Amino acid sequence: MLQVDFGEMTVMDGGYPRKIMAFCAKLSCEKAELVQAYPRQSTEFFFDGLIKSFDFFGGIPRKIIFDNLKPAVKEILDGDERILQDEFLRFKSFYCFEAEFCGPGKGNEKGLVENLVKYVRNNYFLPYINFEGFDKLNEKLYAECWNKMQTKKINGITWYQALKESRKDKFLPFKGHYDHARLTTAKVDTYQLVHIDRNRYSVPTKYVGEKVDVKIYPFEIKIIYQGEIIAEHDRLFSKNNDSLNPYHFLDLLIKKARAFDDALVIKQWKLPKVFDNYHRMLQSTIKSKSKGTREFINILKLTKTHGVEKIGSILKELDKVNRYSYEEVLSVLRYKEDEIVKRTISKDILESMGISNIQSSTPDISQYNILLEGGENIERRANQ
């Protein structure tokens, strides 16, 4: 049986205290536990914590005890009766576990996880830790829980061994991940932005004015048009901020080259210095700022497929020999891709093909010397 709950924690973010939520899951008999941090306790974070717990424990507990969390409970009725949220009912049906809810104000009915929340606050979050992102914090919390499961003991065996034995009859198999994204729709504005939860996310130029579907995951945003993913972004949790993908704007900027230097997305794009230097030299060589910028944008497009590091290395090579053009970059890129890479076929592969013992011999070509002699005789007779 599993008990789960959220607990409020405080971290230091940029020198200021910030409230976050810790999802805590504790097994009653095997004692193993998992803790993960989230910005709040809304549905997508609640489901994400449960899914990660199932994955961590290697199976789905047949019974889970919850508090009356809003992501799960729509309305509390008399006694044990609850009207559950539609999305929670779908989640529960997908994983086939039994859900039990505590009485209002009766946290003692899930005392193990209540104690875990206190332990987490006192041992993982006090004194206040410096917040460096949810990914790093959750990696640390996961490691703490894993190490604890490997070392703590119950009835003479580790929590991990106890869990391993219980999986046979007390857990359901963990098969597949429920798509726990929160769904919404939006319209792309004239600035190529989709407004989601008081923040803005970019899409390619051609989708301006179109209606799109949005999947909001705990830490990721996926924007979809007619069933195709057209943009993916890290999710923003502050307010009134933009997540701009520079590749979404290059097709527009190539038509409006004069706006390139002042474009916010370009100013925010942290490219190596060699790119800016090559841009300026390109403009100087072509003797036109606009034409030079258009060629440079075509070079930037190459980084989407080949990477910033690889294209930056080519720009350095060309800068040393004063060669500045998109065609030069493309030529060097193609040359590098066409270079023959010598590969040795492993002995195992040769043996599997039955050709590992094939040997070659050097033929005796001394008999061809007579042709040389004949040639000398022909030349001699010609001179007589």
Beta strands, then each sheet from edge to edge (+ up, - down):
strand 1: 2-13
strand 2: 16-27
strand 3: 33-38
strand 4: 60-61
strand 5: 63-66
strand 6: 73-76
strand 7: 82-84
strand 8: 98-101
strand 9: 153-154
strand 10: 157-158
strand 11: 171-172
strand 12: 182-187
strand 13: 193-196
strand 14: 199-202
strand 15: 211-216
strand 16: 220-225
strand 17: 228-234
strand 18: 242-243
sheet 1: 3+ 2- 1+ 5+ 8+
sheet 2: 4+ 11-
sheet 3: 6+ 7-
sheet 4: 9+ 10-
sheet 5: 12+ 15- 16+ 17-
sheet 6: 13+ 14- 18-
end
